Amino acid sequence: MEPFEIQGHWWTPNRPERCPGTLRCNEAGELHLHLFGAIVDSDRAVGNSFDIVYGEVVKLAGVKRTAPKGDFVTLLHSFVSSEHLNSSGTHTQTLFANRAFFGDTLLPSDAEWITRANLRISGLAGWASEVTGITRGAGSLFSKSWVRPEPIRIGFPKGELLLGAAVSAPSRARQWSLEESLGFSLTYHSPVTDSQLSKDAWVLQNFLTFATDRPNALTRLEVDRDGDEGMIPMTILGPAVFDDASAAEGVTPHELLFGYAAVSNRFEDVIRCWFDLSDKHPGAFAIYFGLKYNPPRYSDLRFQLMGQALSLYYTDNNARGTVHRSTNISSDSLTTSLDPLVRDELARTHPLLVLTSALRTFTGRFAVVFDPLIRAHDDNSRRPFLQMATRTFQYVIGREYGAPDEPKGTTYHWLTELLGFLWKIAILNDLGFTTEEQQKLLAQNRMYQHIRDQIALGFFDPARLKP
């Protein structure tokens, strides 16, 4: 986001005396309030926290404002990060704030107050490219017009979700253009907290990250409540989960996992199911989308985390694990000698055994869609992939079985991509996509095509891995 700073007077509900200061926001959305004075008097002010800090903006003559609109600012969950006091009596403090609300009014004290919210997510325009109001004029190649398309209204667990379009028309001298944008609007059945809104925004951001197969950024978040119709919506700022909007902008149909057209006739069912999956698999979703938004630098760690996400998704769907015995896994000689109850518990908790069960279950269940990626057609021909994945995972978590095939980086990378596709296929299945629909979608996906036609040929020759 674009950095900015604003000047104002600041106070807390328990200390109404106002203190001058400057609020600065950097490119990452981090908020720092620099006070010329103090809003807490203490010998040990650093670390003191405040649920709410209020501010009234001071408009400076001749200074162009780049901060969000609004004369008032409410900061949530702030703490004193530093302070300075010198012999002349000058006292300054710096606060770090987790969230800032800009608007025409201060944030109400009641916890549940949000009734409506507007969200912009970077990949939405590419995902729903069919939703547009721009048309070409009949008389000229350069004639364009815009008519607001009918918004798409569906239900979601706590209210109504609207997918709609807006347009701006910047112009100057001999230059004129139309700029269309898409956004989500949420209307809640009853007021919700900022925490609940953040959770819902995270779920929708993850949905578009999954559907576009690109990390998406939340580029705008505005809220209001009943009775605020005459005021501008309050803009929410704070540190972002992911802030590179360009990563998902301009995504093409061949890069998508699926677009709006693929779910247009059952959009509400898919969204409701996505919210349900997010609630049911919080751990697996946290790991997978953490990999999308902030992947570790090392390829072996990315592979390990992708394996853990797949394992968690599998165990969440299976009350009890199953030990799969195989001469390819050295730990089987140990598990076969254990008491059955101990062995059963180990199967549900040991990372290698859980991943082995997940891989065998998912590769068998989704064989029609996944087999082309590993040049397989039955259990025996899937063996090279299972062997390579489990041996590599065992090496990563224990460094006890030997290094994977050279080159290590390439092995880790493509195994991570393959586990990722197995995850995507499992999610698509749970979202209600049939096998035929999955085949059609993935046959158009550029990465799926590349692995199927280029990578699988060299990686999964049946003679590649020996027993």
Helices and strands as residue ranges (DSSP letters): E 4-12, E 15-25, E 31-35, E 49-58, E 72-85, E 91-103, E 114-121, H 124-127, E 134-136, E 144-146, E 152-156, E 159-168, E 171-172, E 175-176, E 179-192, H 194-212, E 218-224, E 234-237, G 245-247, G 260-262, G 264-266, H 267-280, H 282-293, H 299-317, H 332-335, H 340-349, H 351-365, H 367-370, G 371-373, H 383-398, H 408-430, H 435-443, H 446-450, I 451-455, H 456-459
